[in-house]
Amino acid sequence: LVFILKAIMNVPFVFSRRLQKVENCNTTVSELLIPLAWTTVTQQLRKVPDIFFWGQRKRFSTMPEIETSKRDSELFSPPSDVRGMTKLDRTAFKKTVTIPVLKVRKEIVSRLMRSLKRAALQRPGIKRVIEDPEDEESRLIMLDPYKMFTHDSFEKAELNILKQLNVSPQITKYSLELTYENFKSEEILRAVLPEGQDVISGFSRVGHIAHLNLRDHQLPFKHLIGQVMIDKNPGITSAVNKINNIDNTYRNFQMEVLSGEENMMTKVRENNYTYEFDFSKVYWNPRLSTEHCRITELLKPGDVLFDVFAGVGPFAVPAAKKNCTVFANDLNPESHKWLLHNCKLNKVDRKVKVFNLDGKDFLQGPVREELMQQLGLSKERKHSVHIVMNLPAKAIEFLSAFKSLLDGQPCSSDLLPIVHCYSFSKDVNPAKDVQQQAGAVLGISLEACSSVHLVRNVAPNKEMLCITFQIPASILYKNQTINLEHGEDPPLKRQKTDNAFSEGKAQIALNT
């Protein structure tokens, strides 16, 4: 306490003066608005030396007055008695708050508002200018209750414009009724769910569907949450929750409709392309939009793309639109059906060959046949061959299909296929982990001849990554001999530290 008193006595005069203004406003501002003045006090504290502010911050954290900051945040929060509600009752969200207002003549409102942007209320869904119930020739400008307490709260420039327009700076009070429509979804859920628990701050939007991943503590409120998401997001007519993990075979999952219509047939736009599908039967993740675009930008007209796990076409369609030759495959019959549909929908069906095979069968069948033809062409060939493997949970296992895939003499190293393989990692060094996983399957080290791109954070300590590398000829072709002295296989020449080369042999036969 002695420390606090000494600190207060050492406050510069400007702070004492501001504190005096706060005290003065006690006689003119409602009891509800008085606590808001402490926000200004704490702002003023920041102007004094750091050591002083530190001491004051500790003091404020234990004094009753600082509890007003909590009340500040509650000003635009729903009523406290909605806590624990499991069935949505919109009428229970009515609440009356006191807002500072400025009375002005209606003909000068537009001009004045340009000068009062700082002071005016900035709250979505609430009008900043309303009719004066006592004077039809006047209007009331809603002011920010966190900034505006008395006429002293106006800045000098604001006072000048008020004087020019002959407007009294006197602030009065207005009782504003808030309803369910005035609250944001996060505010509603924060008020309803158990205090201190995480609320739903976002979701994946798939056309008219809001896709949620609810946690256990949110499940008792799932139907209310779904309805709130529909109410507060225009265009959303159905809210669903994933109730199991993604099936690694068909890459879909079971879902529960929380609220709204049962229709899962949807249409989405991504990177200027349109896709239609039944969301309950295929895989679609709007968070991969940037990654789809990134891979597409790596392609050049004339390139060949093999999409091993194509889904409904987010890689295949843009690549075909870019005049690439595309071979797209998916094991899920529903994905295969919608892949065909989306190719037609985007008018690229003549540029995409579609398959319904297991990934390994696709690689060892159509991909092998096409590679034998493409890599056997003239060395004048300019285009590249890309293989996309977007099945993060299992794609790395399919890399083994490239071992001894092709017969004959190897092509030039710069014509070898480029693989983009996706994977998850929970390792502290996820990039190195993915390189080691892929290298272990292929039987080589990829750390010096691959790049790893972080796609997104999937969950705490879980990353989705894409490893990109050229398949070495010694892996891709049967019965190949690597000559480290003459560099016939440049990617492997750099791997002298790998166990396979530890004995210092110049020539090593692989896959014989």
Salt bridges, closest charged atoms under 4 A:
GLU107 OE2 - ARG105 NE 3.26
ASP132 OD2 - LYS103 NZ 3.54
ASP135 OD2 - LYS103 NZ 3.83
GLU137 OE1 - LYS106 NZ 3.95
ASP152 OD1 - HIS151 NE2 3.27
GLU155 OE2 - ARG118 NE 3.48
GLU158 OE1 - ARG118 NH2 2.82
GLU186 OE2 - ARG190 NH2 2.84
GLU187 OE1 - ARG123 NH2 2.68
ASP198 OD2 - ARG215 NH1 2.62
ASP231 OD2 - ARG90 NH2 2.99
GLU256 OE2 - LYS222 NZ 3.03
GLU261 OE2 - HIS208 NE2 3.65
GLU270 OE2 - HIS292 ND1 2.69
GLU276 OE2 - LYS267 NZ 3.40
GLU276 OE1 - HIS341 NE2 2.62
GLU291 OE2 - ARG294 NH2 2.73
GLU291 OE1 - HIS453 NE2 3.47
ASP303 OD2 - HIS386 NE2 3.82
ASP330 OD2 - ARG251 NH2 3.86
GLU334 OE1 - LYS337 NZ 3.44
ASP407 OD2 - ARG368 NH2 2.58
ASP407 OD1 - LYS478 NZ 3.29
GLU503 OE1 - LYS505 NZ 3.47
